[in-house]
Each structure stands twice: as structure tokens, then as C-alpha cells.
Amino acid sequence: ADLDEIARAREVVGRMLSRDGFSQWLGVEVLDARVGYSRIRMTVRPDMLNGFGTSHGGIVFSFADSAFAFATNAAGTLSVAIDASISFPVAVHVGDVLTAVAEQDSVTNKLGFCHVTVRNQRDVIVGHFRGTVYRTSRAHFPSDAST
């Protein structure tokens, strides 16, 4: 990837995050963003726990979903999820620092396929996420169409 493409991907992801109140609520920090790739981090808070005292599965799913969205939209084409699933091999606890790495596996004219691996601060995998996006023909931000 050339430097312009990387800078463009980071701009798109930064703009997405600035408009994404839920990812902001999660405390998502973007560590890296390139076309077809993102790496993000967050810390699990007490208000994210379920009745068993571990992280609610929706927190881990949503965190992985944010990484998925950033990776599949970083090229600037508006892409929306049409399918996603997750497995939770290990429980997540309050104070855990999670990192999600999303990598787009393949892309067609209309579909993108992506996997996301979520790990805790001990490098233990706590989530395996797979998702599919529908790739629209629209620029992610309408003003981008003229540039």
C-alpha cells in the first residue's frame, strides 16, 4: 500500500469513529487502519459486565464489529454488514484490555469477507468473529466523490 492509500484509510476510519457514538462509548482507540485491516483497543469497564460478573457477550461482539467496520470501509466505499457471528472461547473480565485485529479475507464487486480476532492483555484469544459486508457503489462520505 502506498502512503497516500494508508493516509486516506486512516482519514476515513478517523471520520467514522468521530461519528460513532457507540464505539466512543466502548472506549475504542484506533491503533492502526489500512485498506482491509484495522487494529483497535479498549478496556472493559464494570458497566459492561453481565449477571455472571464477566463481560457481556454483546460488548465483545460490538468491539469486534467496530474493527470489522473500520477494516471493510477503510478503502472509502460505503460497506454495510449483512452477516456476522462470534465465538467466545474465554471469558472476559473487568479491567481486561482487549485488542481486535480485523483482516479482510476477500472482496468481490459487491461483497467483502472479514475475520476479527480479539485478544486480552495476556495475548489470549477471547473472540473469533467473522463478518460479511455488502459493498455499495457509494463513496463513504458523499463529499469524497468529488475528490
Salt bridges, closest charged atoms under 4 A:
GLU11 OE1 - ARG8 NH1 3.36
GLU11 OE2 - ARG15 NH1 3.50
GLU29 OE1 - ARG41 NH2 3.01
ASP32 OD1 - ARG10 NH2 2.75
ASP32 OD2 - ARG34 NH1 2.45
ASP47 OD1 - ARG45 NE 3.06
GLU103 OE1 - HIS115 NE2 3.37
ASP105 OD1 - HIS115 ND1 2.61
ASP105 OD2 - ARG130 NH1 3.03
ASP123 OD1 - ARG119 NH1 3.67
ASP144 OD2 - ARG8 NH2 2.71
ASP144 OD1 - ARG15 NH1 3.29
